[in-house]
Structures are given as structure tokens and as C-alpha cells.
Amino acid sequence: MDLELIHFQILGALLFSIGLYGVLARRSAVLVLISIELLLNAVNINLIGLAALVDRPPDERVFGQILAIFIITIAAAEIGLALAIVLRIFRNRGTANTDEMDLMKW
């Protein structure tokens, strides 16, 4: 079976939808962070699929892969910082539930 761009787009849309549902429906901060990572990986799948299957010279196809590596790097930094914040909130408040994190409210 020969892969086409639509296969990558369908997979990316499916993963993005699952991640968006996870961000909107989950209450645990850790599960929300995992869902955000799923959103970013859906974007990466679309970028890699587009870069691999576009009719361009090979030196221009690498741009999508470079963007995907950049997104992976930013996502790793984001998840490290976010998990540190969630861990600190859990130690201070005893819960990682997003409904109970009203620290900034008066």
C-alpha cells in the first residue's frame, strides 16, 4: 500500500482530536500535560508527512523535519517545566486536580 498525504493528515487529525478532548475533559494536571504532548505530536506527524511527500527537491524537503525537531525540543522543555510546577503545587496543596488549583483567585 502506498502512503499518501491524506493518510498522514487523517492520523494527525485523529491524534489532535484525542489530545484536544484530553485537555478539555481531564481534571488531573499530569493527564492534561500528556494531552498537550499528544497535540504537539499530531502537528509533528503532519509536518513530517508533508515534508516527505511534497514535490520539492530534497534540500527543500528537510524544512518540515527541522520544524518537527524544533517542536520536539520545545515540548521537552515545556513538559519539564510544567511537571516541576505541578509537583510543587502537589506538595503544597496535596492535589494535582485542575479544579482545585485556584491559587491565583482572590
C-alpha positions in Angstrom: 0.0 0.0 0.0 1.3 3.3 -1.0 1.1 6.2 1.5 -0.4 9.5 0.5 -0.5 12.8 2.3 -4.2 12.2 3.3 -3.2 9.2 5.5 -0.8 11.5 7.5 -3.5 14.2 7.7 -6.1 11.7 9.0 -3.8 10.3 11.6 -2.7 13.8 12.7 -6.4 14.9 12.9 -7.3 11.8 14.9 -4.4 12.3 17.4 -5.2 16.1 17.6 -8.8 15.4 18.4 -7.9 12.9 21.1 -5.4 15.3 22.6 -7.9 18.2 22.5 -10.5 16.0 24.2 -7.9 15.1 26.9 -7.1 18.8 27.5 -10.8 19.8 27.8 -12.1 16.8 29.7 -9.4 15.7 32.1 -9.0 17.1 35.6 -5.6 15.8 36.5 -2.8 18.2 35.6 -0.5 15.4 34.5 -3.1 14.0 32.1 -3.6 17.5 30.7 0.1 17.8 30.1 0.2 14.4 28.3 -2.7 15.5 26.2 -0.8 18.7 25.2 2.1 16.5 24.2 -0.3 14.5 22.0 -1.4 17.7 20.3 2.2 18.6 19.5 2.9 15.1 18.2 -0.1 15.3 15.9 1.4 18.5 14.4 4.7 16.8 14.0 3.1 13.9 12.1 1.6 16.4 9.7 4.9 18.2 9.2 6.9 15.1 8.6 4.2 13.7 6.2 4.2 17.0 4.3 7.9 17.2 4.1 8.3 13.6 2.9 5.6 13.7 0.2 5.8 17.1 -1.3 7.1 17.5 -4.8 10.2 19.6 -4.0 13.9 19.0 -4.3 15.4 17.0 -1.4 17.2 20.1 0.1 13.8 21.8 0.5 12.0 18.8 2.0 14.1 18.9 5.1 12.3 22.0 6.3 9.4 20.1 7.8 11.8 17.7 9.6 13.7 20.7 11.1 10.4 22.2 12.3 9.4 18.9 13.9 12.8 18.6 15.7 12.3 22.2 16.9 8.8 21.4 18.2 10.1 18.3 20.0 12.8 20.3 21.7 10.4 23.0 22.8 7.9 20.3 24.0 10.6 18.6 26.1 11.4 21.9 27.8 7.7 22.7 28.3 6.9 19.3 29.9 9.9 19.6 32.2 9.0 23.0 33.5 5.3 22.1 33.7 5.9 18.9 35.7 8.1 20.8 38.1 5.2 23.3 38.7 2.7 20.5 39.1 4.9 18.7 41.5 5.4 21.9 43.6 1.6 22.5 43.6 1.0 18.9 44.6 3.4 19.2 47.5 1.9 22.4 48.7 -1.8 21.7 48.3 -1.9 17.8 48.3 -3.7 17.5 44.9 -2.9 17.9 41.2 -6.6 18.3 40.3 -7.0 21.3 38.0 -10.4 22.2 39.5 -8.8 22.8 42.9 -5.9 24.9 41.6 -7.4 28.3 42.3 -4.2 29.8 43.8 -4.4 33.0 41.7 -8.1 33.6 42.6 -9.0 36.1 45.4 
